Amino acid sequence: MSDRRFRFGVAGSPTTGAEWMATVRRAAELGYSTVLMPDGLQLPSPFPSLAMAAAVADIRVGTFVAAAPLRTPRQTAWEAHTLTTLTDGRFEFGIGTGRPVAEQQTVEVGLPWGTARERREQVIETLDLLRKLDGDRRTPIMLAAGGPKALALAAERADVVSLAKDATTPRSEVAALAAELRTLAGPRADDIELAMNLLAAGTRPLPPWTKRASGVDPDELESMDSLMLLRGTPQQMADELQRRRETIGATYITVNAGYLEDLAPVVELLHGK
C-alpha cells in the first residue's frame, strides 16, 4: 500500500533534566529520528523541553500533541514558530483539541475548555497564525484524527496524521479510517505520513501503567492483538511493522520512552527500508 520509508520516534515524559537528556542522546545514538513530548500540566512544558532536546543531539523534536485549549492560538503559534526557527527546521508541530483530562487543566490556567467545535476552530486558528509567522519556512504539522471532521481537517492540513483510535479498535477499522483519509486527501494523499503510537514493544510483561494509558487490563490488551502493542523478537516485530505498512499505510512508528531499547533492534533492521 505504501512505499514510504519507516522512521521512528520516542515519546518521553521526563521528571528530571538529566533523565530527559539521557533519553534524547540515547534515541539519537540508536537511530530514532525524533523525540516527542506530550502536553499537560502534570508534565514538564513541552516547548522548553524540546528546545533542550534539540540543543543536545542532532535529532528532530515534536509535540505529541499540544493541547490547543491550554494556550491561546497566538501563544501556541509563537511557541511553535520559535522552535522551528531555533532548531533550524527540526521541529514538528503536533496539535489537537485536547484529551478529556485537559478540561480541568484549562480551568487551572484560566482559559475556557469550549465545545468540540470551538476547540477544533482553535486548532485551525493556531495553524493559520503559525503559517503567517513562518513566512517562507513551513513547520510540518501533525494532527490526530478519529472522527469525520478531524479526519477532513487532517486531510487538508496535516503532513503527519496519527489515527486516533483506542487500544481496542480492530485492525480492519483502523485500515478503513486510513483509506478514508486517503480518499479525502485526494492528490495530496501520498504526501501524508501515517503515524502509529506504541505503548510497548518486545517481550517484557506489560507494566501496570498501561491500563491507565489504554483503559484495558494488560492481560486483555495482550490477548486482543492491539495495534498499540508490538510484540515478539526483533525480526517478528519488523515483519509485523511491514504488514502494517502494507495493510494500513503506517510508516512513522513512535514508542513510549520506557521501551526505547526494546524497539531499537527493529529500528536497525528497518533503517532505510
C-alpha positions in Angstrom: 0.0 0.0 0.0 2.8 2.4 0.9 6.4 2.5 -0.2 7.3 5.3 2.2 10.3 4.5 4.3 9.9 3.9 8.0 11.0 6.3 10.6 10.8 6.0 14.4 10.2 8.4 17.3 10.4 8.2 21.1 7.8 9.9 23.3 9.1 10.9 26.7 7.6 12.3 29.9 10.7 13.0 32.0 10.8 14.1 35.6 14.3 15.5 35.6 16.6 17.2 33.2 19.2 14.5 33.4 16.7 11.8 32.6 15.4 13.8 29.6 18.9 14.5 28.3 19.9 10.8 28.6 16.7 9.7 26.7 17.4 12.2 23.9 21.0 11.3 23.5 20.3 7.6 23.6 17.5 8.0 21.0 19.9 9.8 18.6 22.5 7.1 19.1 20.1 4.3 18.3 18.9 5.8 15.1 15.5 7.3 16.1 14.5 10.3 14.0 12.5 12.2 16.6 12.0 12.8 20.3 8.5 13.8 21.3 6.8 15.4 24.3 3.1 15.1 25.3 1.3 18.1 26.7 -0.4 18.6 30.1 0.1 20.3 33.4 1.1 17.1 35.0 4.3 17.1 32.8 7.1 19.5 32.1 6.1 22.0 29.5 6.8 20.6 26.0 8.3 23.6 24.3 11.3 24.3 26.6 11.8 20.5 27.0 12.1 20.2 23.2 14.4 23.2 23.0 16.7 21.4 25.4 16.5 18.2 23.4 17.4 19.9 20.1 20.4 21.5 21.7 22.0 18.3 22.9 21.5 16.0 19.9 21.1 16.2 16.2 17.6 14.9 16.2 14.1 16.1 15.2 11.8 17.2 18.0 8.0 17.4 18.2 4.9 18.0 20.4 2.8 14.8 20.7 0.5 16.6 20.8 0.0 20.2 22.1 -3.5 20.6 23.6 -4.9 23.7 21.9 -7.2 24.8 24.8 -4.2 25.1 27.2 -2.9 28.2 25.4 -4.3 31.0 23.2 -3.8 30.4 19.5 -1.4 33.2 19.2 0.7 31.9 22.1 0.8 28.4 20.7 1.8 29.6 17.2 4.5 31.8 18.7 6.0 28.9 20.7 5.9 26.6 17.6 7.4 29.1 15.3 10.2 29.8 17.8 11.1 26.2 17.9 11.1 25.9 14.1 13.4 28.9 13.9 15.8 28.0 16.7 16.1 24.3 15.6 16.7 25.3 12.0 13.6 23.4 10.9 13.9 20.3 13.1 10.6 20.9 14.9 7.4 19.1 14.0 4.2 20.6 15.5 1.6 18.2 16.7 -1.6 19.8 17.9 -5.0 18.5 18.9 -8.2 19.5 20.6 -7.1 18.1 23.9 -7.7 14.8 25.8 -10.6 14.9 28.4 -8.0 15.3 31.2 -7.2 18.7 29.8 -10.6 20.1 30.6 -9.8 20.6 34.3 -6.3 21.9 33.4 -7.8 24.7 31.2 -9.6 25.9 34.4 -6.3 26.0 36.2 -4.7 28.2 33.6 -7.8 30.4 33.4 -8.9 29.5 29.8 -12.2 28.1 28.6 -12.5 24.5 27.5 -15.1 25.2 24.9 -17.2 22.9 22.8 -15.7 20.3 20.4 -16.4 22.8 17.5 -14.7 25.7 19.4 -11.6 23.6 20.2 -11.4 22.5 16.6 -11.6 26.1 15.4 -8.9 26.9 17.9 -6.6 24.4 16.2 -7.4 25.9 12.8 -6.7 29.4 14.0 -3.4 28.3 15.5 -2.3 26.7 12.2 -3.3 29.8 10.3 -1.3 32.0 12.7 1.7 29.7 12.5 1.7 29.8 8.7 1.8 33.6 8.8 4.6 33.6 11.3 6.6 31.0 9.4 6.6 33.0 6.1 8.8 31.2 3.6 9.7 28.5 6.2 7.0 25.9 6.8 6.6 23.9 10.1 5.5 20.3 9.5 2.1 19.7 11.1 0.9 16.5 12.9 -2.8 16.1 13.6 -4.6 13.3 15.3 -7.8 12.2 13.6 -10.6 9.8 14.6 -13.9 11.4 13.8 -15.1 12.7 10.4 -14.5 16.4 11.0 -11.0 15.8 12.4 -10.2 13.5 9.5 -11.3 16.1 7.0 -9.1 18.7 8.7 -6.1 16.4 8.7 -6.6 15.5 5.1 -6.5 19.2 4.2 -3.8 20.5 6.6 -1.6 17.7 8.0 1.8 16.4 7.0 1.6 13.6 9.5 -1.7 12.0 10.8 -2.0 9.9 13.9 -5.1 7.7 13.6 -6.8 8.4 16.9 -8.5 5.2 17.9 -8.4 3.4 21.2 -6.5 0.2 22.1 -9.5 -2.0 21.4 -10.1 -0.8 17.8 -9.9 -3.7 15.4 -7.2 -3.5 12.6 -9.9 -3.5 9.9 -11.4 -0.4 11.4 -8.1 1.4 11.5 -7.4 0.3 7.9 -10.7 1.7 6.9 -10.0 5.0 8.6 -6.7 5.3 6.8 -8.4 4.5 3.5 -11.0 7.3 4.2 -8.2 9.7 4.9 -6.5 9.0 1.6 -9.8 9.5 -0.2 -10.4 12.8 1.5 -6.8 14.0 0.8 -7.1 13.3 -2.9 -4.0 14.4 -4.8 -2.0 15.1 -1.6 -2.7 11.6 -0.1 0.9 10.4 -1.0 2.3 13.4 0.9 0.7 12.4 4.2 2.6 10.3 6.6 0.6 7.9 8.8 1.8 7.6 12.4 1.1 4.8 14.9 2.0 5.0 18.6 3.1 2.0 20.6 2.6 1.6 24.3 5.0 -1.3 24.4 7.4 -3.4 22.3 9.3 -6.6 22.6 8.7 -9.4 25.1 8.7 -7.8 28.5 5.5 -8.1 30.5 3.3 -5.0 30.3 3.6 -2.7 33.3 0.5 -1.6 35.4 0.5 1.9 33.8 -0.6 0.5 30.5 -4.1 0.1 32.0 -4.2 3.9 32.8 -2.9 4.7 29.3 -5.2 2.3 27.4 -8.2 1.7 29.7 -7.7 -2.0 29.3 -6.1 -4.6 31.7 -2.6 -5.7 30.5 -3.7 -9.3 30.0 -6.7 -8.3 28.0 -4.6 -5.9 25.9 -2.2 -8.7 25.1 -5.0 -11.1 24.1 -6.7 -8.8 21.7 -3.7 -8.2 19.5 -3.9 -4.5 20.0 -2.2 -2.2 17.5 -0.8 -0.3 20.4 1.5 -3.2 21.1 4.3 -4.6 19.0 5.4 -8.0 20.5 7.9 -10.7 19.7 11.5 -11.0 18.6 13.1 -8.1 16.6 12.5 -9.9 13.3 8.9 -10.7 14.2 8.3 -7.1 15.1 10.0 -5.9 11.9 7.8 -8.2 9.9 4.7 -7.0 11.7 5.5 -3.4 11.0 5.9 -4.2 7.3 2.5 -5.8 7.4 1.0 -2.7 9.0 2.6 -0.6 6.3 1.1 -2.8 3.6 -2.4 -3.0 5.1 -2.8 0.4 6.8 0.0 2.5 5.4 1.6 3.4 8.8 5.3 4.2 8.5 6.0 6.6 11.3 6.2 4.5 14.5 6.5 6.1 17.9 7.1 4.3 21.2 7.0 5.2 24.9 10.5 6.0 26.1 10.4 3.1 28.6 10.6 0.8 25.5 13.3 2.7 23.6 15.8 -0.1 24.0 13.3 -2.8 23.2 12.4 -1.3 19.8 16.0 -0.3 18.9 16.8 -3.6 17.1 13.7 -3.1 14.9 14.9 0.4 14.1 18.2 -1.0 13.0 16.5 -3.8 10.9 14.2 -1.4 9.1 16.5 1.6 8.8 16.2 2.9 5.3 13.5 0.4 4.3 
